[in-house]
Amino acid sequence: MDKLTRRTFLKGSIAAATVGMLSDNVLAQMYSASSPEADRLGKTFRTVCTVNCTSRCNLNCHVQGGKILSVTPTPLPGRPDYSNACLRGMSLPLKTVSEDRVKYPMLRVGERGEGRFKRISWTEAFDLITEKIKESQARYGKKSVGFFVMTGNLAKFAWDSPFRFARTIEGTSFSPEAIMSDHGASMGMDLVYGQKRGSHDSRDYMKSKTLIVWGRNVADTHTSEMRFYLNARKNGTKIIVIDPRFSSTAAVADQWIPIKPGADTALALGMMNYIIGKNLHDKEWLLKNSCSPLLIKDSDGQYLRIGDEFCVIDEKGKVVPAGTQGVTARLEGKAEYNGEKCTTSFSLLEADLKQYTLKWTAEATGISEDVIKDLIKDYLKKPSAIRMGQGMQRVYNAHSPFRTVATLAAVCGYIGVSGGGASHAGGTSGVNPIPGVNVPVFNSAPWSDTGGSKASEMPGIKLYDMVEKADPYKIDFLWIASSSFLNQSPDSNRVINEVFPKLSFIVHSDPYWTSTAQYADLVLPATNMFENWDIFDKTPWFMLQQPMLRPAGESKSDIQIFSGVAERLGKGEFWNRTDEEWLRVYLEGSKHPAMEGFSWNKFVEEGIFARKDGRFDIVNAFTDQKYKTKTGRFEFYSERLKPVGHQLPVYTPLLEDPKGPLGKKYPLMFIQYHDRTNVHTQHIGIPAIHGVFKEPWVEISSKDANKRGIKDGDNVKVFNDRGYCVVKALVSEGIMPGVIAIPQGWTPEYFVEGHHQNLTHLTINPVEMLVSESNFAAYDNLVEVVKA
Amino acid sequence: MKHYGVVIDTDRCIGCQTCIVGCHVDHELPDGIYWGKLETVDSPIVYKPTGKYPNVKMRSRTLMCNHCEKPECVKNCPTNSMRKRADGIVFVNFETCIGCGICRDTCPYDVPVLDEELGQSNKCNLCFDRVDRGDVPFCVQSCPTQARIFGDLNDKNSEAAKLVASGKTYRLKPEAGTGPSLYYLGK
């Protein structure tokens, strides 16, 4: 009987009726009445999806008989238009109750990678971890115990538990953003805006004449925002997508401009040169809000200061502090101060841009001069917007693309302007500041308290070197949480053959049997977002996750897993609450007026709380034209980067450049992309999705395919010196010749052979290390493709 | 009398298949059975763009039961298991369906699918349970880009009826003469 599902079978009570005698309407209504949504014995729970796309949808889960039968979108307080759920969120409950779950602590019994494990008890698991941590601590010191997290679960406590545990035992924690190839965006934003994020509300694009979606496939990666783009388009906004491949977003845009991977910086520089050369830049905006008029010393490339003040040239040609009352500064020019020759940063930019002629830009980007000119014309229609995407920053010198594209927007006077903006974040976050309130919104002190101990916080990008070469010190024990590290990190062959063998012990805590788990010594079953208590702060709301399903097998929440080890290491006093207690202390302990009216019971019932200071109207960053940079202005000139020649936005070719020597052997540029099937690895193999998306493929242009005798559906081998994969081909007119693309997230079992991360590399860039942290250049790879 | 229909705006369709996969989950359909289907217009392979680089298109169009005014499946079903409600919704009576496949063979749109395990025909019922409760079908509610508009085509004030009246919509295979209640919008 359990094969008979709710809509496909008439329930027993109705079956007894003589259906032949009933009218079609009555019969159908009886079917209706038998649907579990009508006679549901269970309950509807609201939760928040905390896998790391950028949406964080609030979901209604309809639970009956220990299963989530359906997931539907749910309106948000203050934002009825922001009701969303996608195929991924709707399908994840199926994986929650599947055989893909880790159900018990599992100890490796075969070789690493062999996939042979035996079930052990939690007591044995905790004892073993404790013993192994102590061994590594004794051999290499406390810092040799490392904790690595990616974004498998971004809920507050699940995400933060490993970091907190690292602090508790004075181990090492790793920053995840660069090794997951997203840090170039933060670096670029930080350089010019003085902050890593600066969201521009997607609803505001209704006011844009042109919207350039640059290196971003919003439709598949920020699905919940896509409706606002389409609304804007219907309203007359011209949407232009710049991307090496014809993405789902490009398919519903007005224009697709294919670009060579890594050439986004070149395009923005060429556009700026053209715009300034034709005197079409927004001089007033630049003068007022950017570093443009500030003087740079010719001698050392640093900003000229009088006392603490940055300096400008006044209307009489005199050097004065920028804050001088009534001064009208010059945008361009040179001046001398105390024998020091100086130039305005705008003049430096203007002079430097001259090298990026239209001809050069067309050559560097693969975009014709005419298309570039039309693009400029469209973008100059005031106001116009740019939505940036991480796609453009997954290359060597990852700090450059966002920095340069934002500078293009600044040159046109579009930053902080309605209908304009240049950022990668869509907006729902907004609050009205309450004057005089300086207490934190959440009572975070108890969770922060680990008795004064601190973790050694290291760049994630250094992990391989630390394990392999003890550079700068040894990591001997590694705990990987909320991450299929092996599937999502660069150069899998290096990880398997050089990194993992130099680790004494690997713990992997995750809800699912990932490909990383196959190499772990101990795999621990973690609960997922339908099984545990947690919250997600999506200002102006915070959203609840609560147990609506029984945990799979003996799964424990991340908090409770670490609590078990903490107790054995003598740190139990800092890890002595239940998950629910941690949430309540965090929320109910708040003294902030934003929490006025908060009641735990109501929160549990409703699953969401709208902050009292929340804003639900359109909120854009930088409308006050205040920047947290050193100059307090939009800062395209970085004195800090003068020693490495990156003081101004600068184009550098790809590390693996098809025009360089490696291009002779490996002529094709390999990029990855997010497709609609999965966020990262979580949704791979869910039968509901798998029925419509069977496997990854490599998109190859017909020009490149014909040269190699490749047809649709052929198995092809993609390879370079680091490794290979065999995958089916899709011969496409929707990808730039010279580029191939494979969707990320797919796990090794869905490839005919190998895996796409065998092709990637981890190369630390000293310039990026100076800016902040070197980014995994995931789209900076050369390969060759042959028929398999 | 009501006449339910759906207008699908392909200018807004991103081909994500949330309507198709979500429907499959919500209706607890067996593995491999979906009530909807995605096509990339004029392309033999879904998601393979048409045209010549760089002037390409990838128009996503979702297909499902057309809930025809004169459904061939209802007309030809030997056991009278394919039924049509007064409001236009066509559904399968699983109590009597013998899975002979005639509905599938006579449907001009290849819509009914055979559930091999149950030996029965299976297809979209426009979520009549939700409709009866005053909700919209699941696919309509869940579409992330709001590309689907559900309504009573006999109600001149409904958004769906207005779109149909605008003359901008089209139906698939009108020559089959079955009168689909599914309309498409977009170039």
Contacts between the chains, C-beta under 8 A, distances in Angstrom:
chain1	res1	chain2	res2	distance
A	3	B	30	7.7
A	3	B	117	5.9
A	3	B	118	6.9
A	4	B	118	7.1
A	5	B	27	7.1
A	5	B	28	3.7
A	5	B	29	7.0
A	5	B	30	7.5
A	6	B	27	7.3
A	6	B	28	5.6
A	7	B	27	4.4
A	7	B	28	6.9
A	7	B	29	8.0
A	7	B	125	6.9
A	7	B	129	7.8
A	8	B	27	7.4
A	8	B	28	7.7
A	8	B	29	7.5
A	8	B	94	5.8
A	8	B	115	7.0
A	8	B	118	6.9
A	8	B	120	7.4
A	8	B	122	6.3
A	9	B	94	5.6
A	10	B	94	6.0
A	10	B	95	5.3
A	15	B	95	6.4
A	19	B	93	6.6
A	19	B	95	5.1
A	19	B	96	7.0
A	20	B	96	7.6
A	24	B	83	4.5
A	24	B	84	6.2
A	24	B	85	5.3
A	24	B	86	7.2
A	25	B	85	5.3
A	25	B	86	5.5
A	25	B	87	7.9
A	27	B	83	6.7
A	27	B	93	6.3
A	28	B	83	7.2
A	28	B	85	5.1
A	28	B	89	6.9
A	28	B	91	5.8
A	28	B	125	7.9
A	28	B	128	5.5
A	29	B	132	6.3
A	31	B	91	7.1
A	31	B	125	7.7
A	31	B	128	7.1
A	31	B	129	7.0
A	32	B	128	5.7
A	32	B	129	3.8
A	32	B	132	4.7
A	32	B	133	7.9
A	33	B	129	7.7
A	35	B	129	4.0
A	37	B	129	6.5
A	37	B	130	7.1
A	37	B	133	7.9
A	38	B	129	6.0
A	38	B	133	6.9
A	69	B	26	7.4
A	69	B	28	6.8
A	70	B	25	6.4
A	70	B	26	4.3
A	70	B	138	7.8
A	71	B	22	7.5
A	71	B	25	7.1
A	72	B	26	7.9
A	72	B	138	7.5
A	72	B	141	6.4
A	72	B	142	6.7
A	73	B	141	6.7
A	73	B	142	6.2
A	84	B	144	5.9
A	85	B	18	7.5
A	85	B	22	7.4
A	85	B	142	6.1
A	85	B	144	7.8
A	86	B	16	6.4
A	86	B	18	5.0
A	86	B	144	5.6
A	87	B	16	6.2
A	87	B	17	5.7
A	87	B	18	4.3
A	87	B	20	7.7
A	87	B	21	3.9
A	87	B	22	6.0
A	90	B	18	7.0
A	90	B	21	6.4
A	90	B	22	4.5
A	90	B	25	5.1
A	90	B	26	7.7
A	90	B	142	7.3
A	91	B	21	6.1
A	91	B	25	6.0
A	93	B	25	7.8
A	94	B	25	6.7
A	219	B	14	4.0
A	219	B	16	6.9
A	219	B	145	7.9
A	220	B	14	7.5
A	220	B	16	7.0
A	223	B	14	7.7
A	223	B	16	6.4
A	223	B	18	7.8
A	223	B	144	4.8
A	224	B	144	6.5
A	226	B	14	6.1
A	226	B	144	6.2
A	226	B	145	5.2
A	227	B	12	7.7
A	227	B	144	6.7
A	227	B	145	4.9
A	227	B	146	5.3
A	230	B	11	7.5
A	230	B	12	4.9
A	230	B	145	5.6
A	230	B	146	7.9
A	233	B	11	8.0
A	234	B	11	7.7
A	246	B	49	5.2
A	246	B	56	5.4
A	246	B	58	6.4
A	248	B	14	4.8
A	248	B	15	5.9
A	248	B	16	7.1
A	248	B	58	7.7
A	249	B	14	7.4
A	250	B	58	7.9
A	251	B	14	7.1
A	251	B	15	7.1
A	251	B	49	7.6
A	251	B	57	7.3
A	251	B	58	4.0
A	251	B	59	7.2
A	251	B	60	6.9
A	252	B	11	6.8
A	252	B	12	7.0
A	252	B	13	7.5
A	252	B	14	5.8
A	256	B	54	6.5
A	256	B	56	7.1
A	257	B	54	7.8
A	258	B	53	7.6
A	258	B	54	5.2
A	676	B	14	8.0
A	676	B	15	7.3
A	676	B	16	4.8
A	676	B	17	6.8
A	687	B	31	4.9
A	688	B	21	5.3
A	688	B	24	5.2
A	688	B	25	5.2
A	689	B	21	5.7
A	691	B	21	7.9
A	691	B	24	7.1
A	691	B	31	6.3
A	691	B	32	5.3
A	691	B	34	6.5
A	692	B	17	5.4
A	692	B	20	6.3
A	692	B	21	6.3
A	692	B	34	6.8
A	692	B	38	7.3
A	693	B	17	8.0
A	701	B	53	6.6
A	702	B	53	7.4
A	703	B	53	7.7
A	712	B	45	6.3
A	712	B	48	7.4
A	730	B	45	7.1
A	730	B	47	7.6
A	730	B	48	6.2
A	731	B	48	8.0
A	732	B	48	6.2
A	732	B	49	6.0
A	733	B	49	5.4
A	733	B	50	7.5
A	733	B	51	6.0
A	733	B	52	5.7
A	733	B	53	4.4
A	733	B	56	4.9
A	734	B	48	7.8
A	734	B	49	3.6
A	734	B	53	7.3
A	734	B	56	5.0
A	734	B	58	6.6
A	735	B	53	7.9
A	736	B	53	7.7
A	736	B	54	7.9
A	737	B	53	7.2
